[in-house]
Amino acid sequence: MRSYDIVVVTDPRLVGGGNKSLAQEIRAHARHGYTTGLMPFASNSKGARVVDLSIRELLDEGLAEWVRPDDGVRCRLAIARGPSLFLEPQPGPVRLHAERAVLVANAVHVDPSISKMAYDPDEVDSTLADVFGRRWQWIPLSEVVRGELLKLTTSLELSGETWANIVDLDEWRLPREHMLRRPFRVGRHSRDDRAKWPATAEEILAAYPSSHEYDVRVMGGGKTATAVLGRLPENWTVEGFGARHPRGFLADVDVYPYFHNPRWVEAFGRAPLEAIATGAVAVLPQYLEAVFGPGALYAEPDEVQGIVKRLADDPALLAERREAGWATVRDRFGPDAYVARVERLIGPPSSTSRPTSSGSYARGGGPERGVDRPRVVFFTDNGHGLGHISRMLAIAKRCSDDVMPFMLTMSEAFGIAAGSGIPTEYFPSWKRLGIDRFAWRELLRIRLVELFRRLRPSLVVVDHVNPPPLLFDITAEIPGLRTMWVRRGLWRAGRRPGGAKYSHLFDHILEPLDLAAALDRGATTRMPHERVHYVGPINLVDRDEMLARDDARRELGLPVKGPAILLNLSADTTDELVRLITRVRDQVARRLEGVTLFAPEHVLHADRLPTIEGLVMRPIYPVARFMHAFDAAVSTTGYNTFHEIVLAGTPCIFMARETGSLDDQALRARTASLGGFGLHVEDIWSPDFEGALDALLTPTLATRMRTSASVAHPGNGAAEAARVVSAIATRREGW
C-alpha cells in the first residue's frame, strides 16, 4: 500500500478557484518536502471534460502522483475540497487510510436556483463517514463560510481554523505605473454565470461603466451580461473563460470591482485574491472584508466610479492601496502561512521524501527526475489487454535519469502505470465512450495535439500492431518531434496488417526479439528500415525482482510446503476458459496428490471468472513477480506470458491459443519443445496433453528444462530498450 504525507481528494476536471488553489498548495507541499497523492473523485460536473490545466501541470512536473480511489493508500493527512464533491455516488470502492482527514468547506449553502453547489452539511458529513469509514473535520475556507455553516447546523466537527486560499506573491506581483492610465482600466474575471454577475443593468453599468472614459476588460464570457443589458457596451473587451492565464489578463486591469447576484454568497474569492496579488485595487462587497481585511476597498456598485477617480487623482492613495494589498497577500495568503497550517496538523514532512532543486520531490533517496529533461511519451491504444502497457512500462521505468517518461494509454489498466509513479493519462476507446468511431478519432487527435504541445516531448514511442495514422499528421505539425514504433515480430506468415504501410514514417523502430526469432518468416523480416534497433525479449520483471519461493507463496496464500502449479491460460469466452482450467485440474488430480493449483485472475476482468473448485484464484499483476512460487506451469503462449515463464525457468506445457490474431502463438509454442525449455501440445484435449503432463512432473526433465531456459533466455531486454529510447530522446551522438 503506497503512503504519502498528504492525499488531496478533488474532481480534477473542475476549472474554478478550488483546483487553482489546490495547485498552489501542492506546489507548497513539494517545496517543503511533503509528498502528495491526488485522488480523483467524481462530482456532479456532467459531460466529458479534461483535467484542469493547473492539475495537469502538477502531474507533468512530478509534484503529485495519481492515486486511484480503489488502489488502497495511506497518508498522514487527507484533504478534500468542496462538500458538493460528496453529493454523487462513486463508481467503485474507496480505500483511503488517513491519520487525519479534513474537508475544506469552500462553498456555502446558496440558493439552488442559481448554484449547483448547494448542499446539506449534515448529509455530506454522513456520506463522508459512510464512504471513508470515519468522520472528517470541517475547516471553513473563510469566516464567511463559517457563519453560513453555523446557520445550518451545529453537529459538524468544525475546526477553529480557516483554510484560506494561497498565492505566491513573488509569482503574481506585477510592475505597476504610479498613476492610473486613461481611459481607466477596469476589469473582472469569473465564470459566465448569473450567480456571478449583478442582477440588474443599473448595477452592472455602475460597476463596469459603458462610458468611453473607461476601458472595461472581462474574462469569462459575456452571455449573462448580454442577457441583462440587451447588448454589450462598445468599450468592453470580452474574452472567454480561461482564454489566457489570469496574471496576463490582470496586467491590463488597474481596478478590479467584483460584484455579483444578491442571492450569491462568495465563499472566499480566488479571483479577487489574484487581482490583489498583481497590484490591482480590488473593490468588493462589504461582507468580504471578513476575508481580505485591509487588502481591498469595500463599497456598493454605484460607488465604484467615484473610487476610481479618487485613485486617479491621488497617486499616494493608489500606492498605499497597492502596498496594503500586497502586505495582506503576504501575511494571510502566502505559501509560508499555508505550510505552517499543515505543520500544525501533522508536523514536518516524513523522512521518506525530500525537496528537490526543481521543486518536485524524490522518494526514498531515489533519483530525481527534473522537469527540464527531455520528455518521452509512451502511447498504447489497446483497451482490454495488458501486453502493450506492460512492455511500455518495462521500458519507461528503466529509462535513464536524464529523460522523463509519460504514459498516454487507452488501456483500462492505466492505474498500473500510474501506480508505478510514471505520470499517466487515460483516454477511453470509442467503444468505452459509446460514441461514433469517427467522432472519437477527432477527439483523439485533439487530445494528442494538446498533449504534445503541452509536454513538448522529444520522442513518442508507440506499441501496437496498427499505429494510428493520424499520429503522422500531428507530428508533421510539431517541429523536432520524433517517433518510434515498438514492433514485435513473429507475425503469421502471409499476414500484413494495415499499419505496416506506415512503418517508413517512423523515425525509429525498436523490435523486441522473440525466442522464436530464428523461425520467424513473418512480414517484419522483409520490411526494410534504416533505423531498426533489435533488443532481447522485453519483460516487465527482472529475475532478481521475482520473489523468493516462500515469500511468493505467502503473498499468494499458497501452502509453503508441497508442489504448486500455475495455470496461466486464456480463452475467447469465460465458459471456454473454465473448461480449460477444469480439464487441467482433473488431469493433475489423477497424477499427483497434495498439489496446489493457482489461476491468476485478469486484473481487469477478475469479476468475470467464477470460483472453480480445487483452485486458488486471485487477481495479481504482474504474475512474473510470483513465478518462483510454482514448480511447473500450463500456459498459453502470448508474448509476455511466454517470455516471463521462460525467464523464470519454470517447467511448462505451452499451447497456442486458437485465435485469428497476427501473433504466431503456435510457432512460439513449438519453439519451447525445440529449445528444450518447455513442452508443447496442440490440443489440451488430446492424449498428447496427458503424456506431456506426465513428463512435466518428472524431476529429471524439469531440471533439464530449467537449465535450457537459462541458456535460451539469458536476460531481460527491457534495460537495453530503455537505453536506446533514452539515447534517442537525449540526442546522444550516434543516435
C-alpha positions in Angstrom: 0.0 0.0 0.0 1.5 3.3 -1.1 2.0 6.1 1.5 2.1 9.8 1.2 2.3 12.7 3.6 -0.9 14.2 2.1 -3.6 12.9 -0.2 -5.8 15.5 -1.9 -9.3 14.4 -2.9 -10.9 16.5 -5.7 -12.6 16.4 -9.0 -9.6 17.4 -11.2 -11.9 18.4 -14.1 -13.2 21.5 -12.3 -11.8 24.8 -13.6 -12.7 27.1 -10.8 -10.8 28.6 -7.9 -10.8 25.4 -5.9 -8.4 23.5 -8.1 -6.4 26.6 -8.8 -5.8 27.0 -5.1 -5.1 23.3 -4.7 -2.4 23.5 -7.3 -0.7 26.3 -5.3 -1.0 24.3 -2.1 0.5 21.2 -3.7 3.4 23.3 -5.0 4.0 24.5 -1.5 3.9 20.8 -0.3 6.7 19.9 -2.8 8.9 22.9 -1.9 8.8 21.9 1.8 9.3 18.2 1.2 5.7 16.9 1.7 4.7 14.1 -0.7 1.3 14.4 -2.3 -1.1 11.9 -3.8 -4.0 13.2 -5.9 -7.2 11.1 -5.7 -9.8 11.9 -8.4 -13.4 12.0 -7.3 -16.5 12.3 -9.5 -18.5 15.4 -8.7 -21.8 16.5 -10.2 -19.9 18.0 -13.1 -21.6 16.5 -16.2 -20.1 15.7 -19.6 -16.7 14.8 -20.9 -14.2 17.3 -19.6 -10.4 17.3 -19.5 -8.4 17.6 -16.3 -7.8 21.2 -15.4 -4.5 22.6 -16.7 -3.3 23.6 -13.2 -3.7 20.0 -12.2 -2.1 18.6 -15.3 1.0 20.8 -14.8 1.4 19.3 -11.3 1.4 15.8 -12.6 3.7 16.7 -15.6 6.2 18.2 -13.2 6.2 15.3 -10.8 4.8 17.4 -7.9 2.0 15.0 -7.2 1.0 11.4 -8.2 -2.3 10.0 -9.3 -4.0 7.8 -6.6 -6.9 5.6 -7.7 -9.7 5.5 -5.1 -9.7 1.7 -5.2 -5.9 1.3 -5.0 -5.5 1.4 -1.3 -3.3 4.2 0.1 -2.2 5.6 3.4 -1.5 9.2 4.3 -0.9 11.4 7.4 -3.4 14.0 6.2 -6.3 13.7 3.7 -7.7 17.0 2.3 -10.9 17.2 0.4 -12.1 20.5 -1.2 -15.8 21.2 -1.6 -18.7 19.5 0.2 -20.6 19.2 -3.1 -18.0 16.7 -4.2 -19.7 14.1 -2.0 -23.2 14.5 -3.4 -22.6 12.0 -6.1 -22.2 8.2 -5.7 -18.7 7.0 -6.7 -18.2 4.3 -9.4 -16.2 2.0 -7.1 -14.9 1.4 -3.6 -12.7 4.0 -1.9 -9.7 2.7 0.1 -8.0 5.6 1.9 -6.5 5.3 5.3 -5.7 8.7 6.8 -4.4 9.6 10.2 -6.2 13.0 9.9 -8.9 14.0 7.4 -10.2 17.5 6.8 -12.9 18.7 4.5 -12.4 22.3 3.3 -15.8 23.9 3.1 -15.1 26.1 0.1 -18.7 26.8 -0.8 -21.7 27.8 1.2 -25.3 26.6 1.0 -26.7 29.0 -1.5 -30.0 29.2 -3.4 -30.1 26.1 -5.6 -31.8 28.0 -8.4 -28.6 29.9 -9.1 -25.9 27.4 -8.0 -25.1 23.7 -8.4 -23.1 23.8 -5.2 -26.0 23.8 -2.8 -25.7 21.0 -0.2 -26.9 19.8 3.2 -23.9 19.8 5.6 -25.3 17.0 7.8 -26.0 14.9 4.7 -22.4 15.4 3.4 -21.0 14.6 6.8 -22.9 11.4 6.9 -21.8 10.4 3.4 -18.2 11.1 4.2 -18.4 8.7 7.2 -20.0 6.0 5.0 -17.6 6.3 2.1 -14.4 6.6 4.2 -15.3 4.8 7.4 -14.6 7.8 9.6 -15.8 11.3 10.2 -13.9 14.2 8.7 -13.1 17.5 10.4 -14.6 20.5 8.6 -12.5 23.6 8.1 -14.2 26.6 6.5 -12.5 28.4 3.7 -13.3 31.8 5.4 -15.2 33.3 8.2 -18.0 33.9 5.7 -18.3 30.2 5.2 -18.2 29.6 9.0 -21.1 31.9 9.6 -23.2 30.3 6.9 -22.4 26.8 8.2 -23.4 27.7 11.8 -26.7 29.0 10.5 -27.4 25.5 9.1 -26.1 23.0 11.7 -24.2 22.6 15.0 -23.5 18.9 14.6 -20.3 19.2 12.5 -16.8 18.7 13.9 -15.9 22.3 12.9 -12.3 23.5 13.3 -11.5 26.9 14.8 -9.0 27.4 11.8 -9.8 28.7 8.4 -8.3 27.3 5.2 -7.6 30.4 3.2 -6.6 30.1 -0.4 -3.0 31.0 -1.2 -1.0 32.6 -3.9 2.8 33.1 -4.3 3.2 36.8 -4.3 6.6 36.5 -6.0 5.0 34.8 -8.9 1.9 37.1 -9.2 3.2 40.6 -8.4 3.4 42.8 -11.5 5.2 46.1 -12.0 2.6 49.0 -12.0 2.7 52.6 -13.1 2.5 55.1 -10.3 -0.7 56.7 -11.8 -3.8 55.2 -13.3 -3.7 55.1 -17.1 -6.6 56.7 -19.1 -9.0 55.5 -20.1 -9.3 53.9 -16.7 -8.7 50.1 -17.0 -11.4 48.3 -15.0 -12.0 44.6 -15.2 -13.3 41.3 -13.8 -12.6 37.6 -14.2 -15.2 35.0 -13.3 -17.4 32.2 -14.8 -20.2 33.4 -17.1 -22.9 32.5 -14.6 -25.9 34.6 -13.5 -24.8 34.0 -9.9 -21.5 35.8 -10.6 -23.0 39.0 -12.1 -25.1 41.7 -10.6 -28.8 41.1 -11.2 -29.7 44.4 -12.7 -28.5 46.5 -15.6 -28.1 49.5 -13.3 -25.7 47.7 -11.0 -23.7 46.2 -13.9 -23.2 49.5 -15.6 -22.4 51.2 -12.3 -19.5 48.8 -11.6 -18.5 48.3 -15.2 -19.3 51.6 -17.0 -20.3 52.0 -20.6 -18.6 55.4 -20.8 -15.6 55.6 -23.1 -13.8 57.2 -20.1 -13.3 53.5 -19.1 -11.7 50.6 -20.8 -13.6 47.6 -19.3 -12.0 44.2 -19.6 -13.9 41.0 -18.9 -12.5 37.4 -19.0 -15.1 34.7 -18.5 -17.6 35.4 -21.2 -20.4 37.9 -21.6 -23.6 35.9 -22.2 -25.1 36.7 -18.8 -24.3 40.4 -19.1 -25.8 40.5 -22.6 -29.0 38.8 -21.4 -29.4 41.6 -18.8 -28.2 44.6 -20.8 -29.5 43.6 -24.2 -26.1 44.1 -25.8 -22.5 44.7 -24.6 -21.2 48.2 -24.4 -18.7 49.2 -27.1 -15.9 50.0 -24.5 -16.0 46.4 -23.2 -13.5 43.8 -24.3 -14.8 40.3 -23.5 -12.7 37.1 -23.6 -13.8 33.5 -22.8 -13.2 31.9 -19.5 -9.6 30.6 -19.3 -8.7 32.4 -22.6 -5.3 33.2 -21.1 -3.5 33.0 -17.8 -5.2 35.3 -15.2 -1.9 37.0 -14.5 -1.7 38.1 -18.1 -5.2 39.3 -18.1 -4.8 41.2 -14.9 -1.8 43.1 -16.3 -4.4 45.0 -18.3 -6.5 45.8 -15.3 -5.8 48.5 -12.7 -9.0 48.5 -10.7 -10.9 45.3 -10.1 -14.5 45.7 -9.0 -16.2 42.4 -8.2 -20.0 42.3 -7.6 -22.5 39.5 -8.1 -26.1 38.4 -7.7 -27.5 39.3 -4.3 -28.6 35.7 -3.7 -25.0 34.5 -4.2 -22.5 34.4 -1.3 -18.9 34.2 -2.2 -17.1 31.7 0.0 -13.7 33.3 -0.5 -13.0 35.0 -3.8 -10.0 33.4 -5.5 -10.2 35.8 -8.5 -10.1 38.9 -6.3 -7.1 37.5 -4.4 -5.2 37.0 -7.7 -6.1 40.6 -8.7 -4.8 42.0 -5.4 -1.6 39.9 -5.7 -0.8 41.5 -9.1 -1.3 45.0 -7.7 -4.8 45.8 -9.0 -7.0 47.6 -6.5 -10.0 45.4 -5.6 -13.4 46.9 -4.8 -15.6 44.3 -3.2 -18.9 43.9 -1.4 -18.7 44.8 2.3 -19.1 41.2 3.6 -15.8 40.2 2.0 -13.9 42.4 4.5 -14.0 39.3 6.7 -11.8 37.7 4.2 -9.5 40.4 2.8 -9.4 42.9 5.6 -7.2 45.9 4.7 -6.2 44.3 1.4 -9.2 45.7 -0.5 -11.8 48.5 -0.6 -15.4 47.8 0.1 -18.4 49.6 -1.5 -21.6 49.3 -3.4 -21.6 49.2 -7.2 -22.7 52.8 -7.6 -19.6 53.9 -5.6 -17.1 52.3 -8.0 -16.6 55.2 -10.4 -16.1 57.6 -7.5 -13.4 55.3 -6.1 -11.7 55.0 -9.5 -11.5 58.8 -9.9 -10.1 59.3 -6.3 -7.4 56.8 -7.1 -6.6 58.6 -10.3 -6.4 62.0 -8.6 -4.3 60.8 -5.6 -1.2 58.7 -6.6 -0.2 58.4 -3.0 -3.6 56.8 -2.2 -3.1 54.4 -5.2 0.3 53.4 -3.9 -0.9 52.9 -0.4 -3.8 50.7 -1.5 -1.4 48.5 -3.6 1.0 48.1 -0.8 -1.8 47.3 1.6 -3.0 44.6 -0.8 0.5 43.1 -1.2 1.0 43.0 2.5 -2.3 41.3 3.1 -1.5 38.7 0.5 1.9 38.1 2.0 0.7 37.8 5.6 -2.6 36.0 5.2 -2.5 34.1 1.9 1.2 33.2 1.3 2.6 29.7 1.0 4.5 30.0 4.3 1.3 30.7 6.1 -0.2 27.6 4.5 2.7 25.3 5.3 2.6 26.5 8.9 -1.1 25.4 9.0 -0.1 21.9 7.6 2.7 21.6 10.2 0.2 22.3 13.0 -1.9 19.4 11.7 0.7 16.7 11.0 4.2 18.1 11.8 7.2 18.2 9.5 7.5 16.1 6.3 8.1 12.4 6.6 11.6 11.0 6.2 10.7 9.2 3.0 10.5 12.4 1.0 12.9 15.3 0.3 12.5 18.5 -1.6 14.4 18.8 -4.9 16.1 21.6 -6.7 13.2 21.7 -9.2 10.6 22.0 -6.6 9.4 18.4 -7.2 10.0 15.7 -4.6 12.1 12.5 -4.7 11.1 9.4 -2.7 13.2 7.2 -0.5 16.5 8.7 -1.8 15.7 7.6 -5.4 16.9 9.5 -8.5 15.5 13.0 -9.0 13.7 13.4 -12.3 13.8 17.2 -13.1 11.2 18.8 -15.2 13.7 20.3 -17.6 14.8 17.0 -19.0 13.7 15.6 -22.4 10.3 14.0 -22.2 9.2 10.7 -23.8 5.6 9.9 -24.3 4.7 6.2 -24.3 1.4 5.7 -26.2 -0.6 2.5 -26.3 -4.1 2.1 -27.8 -5.1 -1.3 -26.5 -8.1 -1.1 -24.3 -8.5 -4.5 -22.6 -5.2 -6.3 -22.7 -2.1 -5.9 -20.5 0.6 -6.8 -23.1 1.2 -3.4 -24.7 1.1 -1.4 -21.5 3.3 -3.9 -19.7 6.0 -3.6 -22.4 5.8 0.2 -22.4 6.0 0.2 -18.6 9.0 -2.2 -18.7 10.9 0.3 -20.9 9.7 3.5 -19.2 10.6 2.6 -15.7 14.2 1.7 -16.8 14.8 4.9 -18.8 17.9 6.9 -17.7 17.5 9.7 -15.2 18.1 12.3 -17.9 14.8 11.7 -19.5 11.3 12.0 -18.1 8.7 9.4 -19.2 4.9 10.0 -19.6 2.2 7.5 -20.4 -0.9 8.0 -22.6 -2.9 4.8 -22.8 -6.3 3.6 -23.8 -5.9 0.6 -21.6 -8.3 0.3 -18.7 -5.3 -0.9 -16.7 -3.9 2.7 -16.7 -3.8 2.5 -12.9 -0.9 0.0 -13.2 1.2 2.6 -15.0 0.1 5.4 -12.6 0.9 3.2 -9.7 4.5 2.9 -10.8 5.0 6.6 -10.3 5.0 7.5 -14.0 2.6 10.3 -14.9 -0.2 8.6 -16.8 -3.2 9.8 -18.7 -6.1 7.6 -19.8 -8.1 8.1 -23.0 -11.0 5.7 -23.3 -11.7 3.8 -26.5 -14.6 4.7 -28.7 -16.5 1.6 -27.5 -15.9 2.6 -23.9 -17.2 6.1 -24.5 -20.1 4.8 -26.6 -19.6 7.3 -29.4 -19.2 7.2 -33.2 -15.7 6.0 -34.2 -15.1 9.0 -36.5 -16.1 11.5 -33.8 -13.9 9.6 -31.4 -10.9 9.8 -33.8 -11.3 13.6 -33.9 -11.3 13.7 -30.0 -8.1 11.6 -30.1 -6.5 14.0 -32.5 -7.4 16.9 -30.2 -6.1 15.1 -27.2 -2.8 14.1 -28.9 -2.2 17.7 -30.2 -2.9 19.1 -26.7 -0.6 16.6 -25.0 2.3 17.1 -27.4 2.1 20.8 -27.3 1.9 20.8 -23.5 4.7 18.3 -22.9 6.8 19.1 -25.9 8.3 15.6 -25.9 11.4 14.8 -27.9 10.2 11.3 -28.6 6.8 9.5 -28.9 7.0 5.7 -28.5 4.1 3.7 -29.8 3.4 0.0 -29.1 0.7 -1.5 -31.3 0.3 -3.7 -34.4 -1.6 -0.9 -36.1 -0.3 2.5 -35.1 -2.9 5.3 -35.6 -2.2 7.1 -38.9 -3.3 10.4 -37.5 -0.2 10.3 -35.4 1.8 11.3 -38.5 -0.5 14.1 -39.4 0.1 15.5 -35.9 3.9 15.0 -35.7 4.2 16.8 -39.1 2.9 19.9 -37.4 5.3 19.8 -34.4 8.9 20.5 -35.4 11.5 18.3 -33.8 9.1 15.6 -32.6 10.4 12.1 -33.4 8.5 8.8 -33.3 9.4 5.2 -32.5 7.4 2.1 -33.2 7.9 -0.8 -30.7 7.0 -3.6 -33.1 7.1 -7.2 -32.1 8.0 -9.7 -34.8 6.7 -13.3 -35.2 3.7 -12.2 -37.4 1.9 -15.1 -39.0 3.3 -15.9 -42.4 1.3 -14.3 -45.2 -0.3 -11.7 -42.9 0.4 -8.0 -43.2 -1.8 -5.6 -41.2 -2.8 -2.2 -42.4 -0.4 -0.4 -40.0 2.6 -2.0 -41.7 2.4 0.5 -44.6 3.2 3.3 -42.1 6.5 1.8 -40.9 8.6 4.1 -43.1 7.1 7.2 -41.5 8.6 6.3 -38.1 12.0 7.8 -37.3 13.0 4.6 -35.4 11.7 1.1 -35.0 12.5 -0.9 -31.9 12.0 -4.6 -32.2 12.0 -6.8 -29.1 13.1 -10.1 -30.3 11.3 -13.4 -29.7 12.8 -16.7 -28.5 11.3 -18.0 -31.8 13.0 -15.3 -33.9 15.1 -17.9 -35.7 12.0 -19.4 -37.1 10.2 -16.1 -37.9 9.1 -15.9 -41.5 6.5 -13.1 -41.0 6.3 -9.7 -42.7 8.6 -7.9 -40.3 11.6 -9.9 -41.6 11.0 -8.3 -45.0 10.2 -4.7 -44.0 13.4 -2.7 -44.5 14.1 0.3 -42.4 17.4 2.1 -41.9 16.9 2.6 -38.2 15.7 -0.7 -36.7 17.1 -1.4 -33.2 16.9 -5.1 -32.0 16.8 -5.9 -28.3 16.2 -9.1 -26.4 12.7 -10.2 -25.3 11.2 -7.5 -23.1 9.9 -8.5 -19.7 8.4 -6.2 -17.1 10.1 -8.1 -14.2 13.8 -9.0 -14.0 14.9 -12.2 -12.4 16.2 -10.5 -9.3 12.8 -8.8 -8.9 11.0 -12.1 -8.6 10.1 -13.0 -5.0 11.7 -16.0 -3.4 9.6 -19.1 -3.3 8.4 -18.9 0.3 7.7 -15.2 0.1 5.8 -15.5 -3.1 3.7 -18.4 -1.7 2.8 -16.4 1.4 1.7 -13.4 -0.6 -0.4 -15.6 -2.8 -1.9 -17.5 0.1 -0.4 -20.9 -1.0 0.9 -23.6 1.3 4.7 -23.2 1.9 5.2 -26.9 1.5 4.1 -29.2 -1.3 4.0 -28.8 -5.1 2.2 -25.9 -6.8 1.3 -25.5 -10.5 0.5 -22.3 -12.3 -2.4 -22.3 -14.8 -1.9 -19.2 -16.9 -4.5 -19.8 -19.6 -6.6 -17.5 -21.7 -9.6 -18.1 -24.0 -12.2 -16.1 -26.0 -15.0 -16.7 -23.6 -15.3 -17.3 -19.8 -17.0 -20.6 -20.4 -14.2 -21.9 -22.6 -11.6 -20.7 -20.0 -13.4 -22.6 -17.3 -13.4 -25.7 -19.4 -9.6 -25.4 -20.0 -8.9 -24.9 -16.3 -11.2 -27.7 -15.2 -9.5 -30.1 -17.7 -6.1 -29.4 -16.3 -7.3 -29.7 -12.7 -8.8 -33.1 -13.3 -5.8 -34.5 -15.2 -3.4 -33.2 -12.4 -5.6 -34.7 -9.7 -5.3 -38.1 -11.3 -1.5 -38.0 -11.2 -0.4 -36.1 -8.1 -1.8 -35.8 -4.6 -1.5 -32.7 -2.5 -0.8 -30.4 -5.4 -2.0 -26.8 -5.2 -3.3 -25.2 -8.5 -3.2 -21.5 -8.8 -5.0 -19.5 -11.6 -4.3 -15.7 -11.7 -7.4 -13.7 -12.5 -7.0 -10.9 -15.0 -6.8 -7.6 -13.1 -9.3 -6.0 -15.5 -11.7 -8.9 -15.7 -11.5 -10.7 -12.3 -15.2 -10.4 -11.8 -16.0 -12.4 -14.9 -14.4 -15.7 -13.8 -16.4 -17.8 -11.4 -14.8 -19.6 -8.5 -13.6 -23.1 -9.6 -13.4 -25.8 -7.0 -9.9 -27.1 -6.3 -8.1 -23.9 -7.4 -6.7 -20.9 -5.6 -7.6 -17.8 -7.6 -6.6 -14.2 -7.2 -6.2 -11.1 -9.4 -2.5 -10.4 -9.4 -0.2 -8.3 -11.5 2.4 -8.9 -12.7 2.3 -12.7 -12.5 6.0 -12.8 -13.2 6.8 -11.4 -9.8 5.4 -14.6 -8.2 6.8 -17.1 -10.7 9.2 -18.8 -8.2 6.2 -19.9 -6.1 5.5 -22.6 -8.8 7.1 -25.9 -9.6 5.5 -26.1 -13.0 3.0 -24.3 -15.3 0.5 -24.9 -18.0 0.2 -21.8 -20.2 -0.9 -20.3 -23.4 1.8 -18.5 -25.4 1.1 -14.8 -25.6 4.4 -12.8 -26.0 4.6 -11.5 -22.4 3.4 -14.7 -20.7 5.7 -17.0 -22.7 8.8 -14.9 -22.0 8.0 -14.4 -18.4 7.8 -18.1 -17.8 11.0 -18.9 -19.7 12.9 -16.1 -17.9 11.9 -17.6 -14.6 13.0 -21.1 -15.7 9.6 -22.6 -14.8 9.0 -26.0 -16.5 5.9 -25.5 -18.6 3.5 -27.1 -21.0 2.8 -24.5 -23.7 -0.2 -24.5 -26.1 -1.2 -21.8 -28.5 -4.5 -20.0 -28.1 -6.6 -20.6 -31.1 -7.3 -17.0 -32.4 -7.1 -15.2 -35.7 -4.6 -12.7 -34.3 -1.5 -11.7 -36.1 0.8 -13.1 -33.4 2.0 -16.6 -34.3 1.5 -18.3 -31.0 1.6 -21.8 -32.4 5.2 -21.2 -33.7 6.2 -19.8 -30.4 4.8 -22.8 -28.6 6.7 -25.2 -30.9 9.9 -23.4 -30.1 9.7 -24.4 -26.5 10.0 -28.1 -27.4 12.7 -27.4 -30.0 14.8 -25.5 -27.4 14.2 -27.9 -24.6 12.9 -25.3 -22.2 9.3 -26.4 -22.3 6.8 -28.8 -23.7 4.3 -28.2 -26.4 0.8 -29.6 -27.2 -1.5 -28.7 -30.0 -4.7 -29.5 -28.1 -5.3 -29.8 -24.3 -8.0 -32.3 -25.0 -5.7 -34.8 -26.8 -3.8 -37.7 -25.3 -0.6 -35.7 -26.1 -1.5 -33.4 -23.2 -1.7 -36.3 -20.7 1.7 -37.5 -21.8 3.2 -34.0 -21.6 1.7 -33.7 -18.1 3.4 -36.9 -17.0 6.7 -35.7 -18.4 6.3 -32.3 -16.8 6.0 -33.9 -13.3 9.2 -35.9 -13.8 12.0 -34.2 -11.7 14.9 -35.0 -14.1 13.1 -33.5 -17.2 12.1 -30.5 -15.1 15.7 -29.8 -14.2 16.7 -30.0 -17.8 14.0 -27.5 -18.8 15.2 -25.1 -16.2 18.8 -25.3 -17.4 17.7 -24.9 -21.1 15.6 -21.9 -20.2 18.6 -20.1 -18.6 20.5 -20.6 -21.9 17.6 -19.7 -24.2 16.6 -16.5 -22.3 19.8 -15.2 -20.6 18.3 -11.9 -19.5 15.7 -9.2 -19.9 15.9 -6.9 -22.9 14.0 -4.1 -21.3 17.1 -2.3 -20.0 18.7 -2.3 -23.5 15.4 -1.0 -24.9 15.3 1.8 -22.3 19.0 2.7 -23.2 18.0 3.0 -26.9 15.0 5.2 -26.1 17.0 7.4 -23.7 19.8 7.9 -26.1 17.4 8.9 -28.9 15.4 11.2 -26.7 18.6 13.0 -25.5 20.1 13.1 -29.0 23.3 11.4 -27.9 26.0 11.2 -30.6 25.3 8.3 -33.0 21.5 8.4 -32.4 
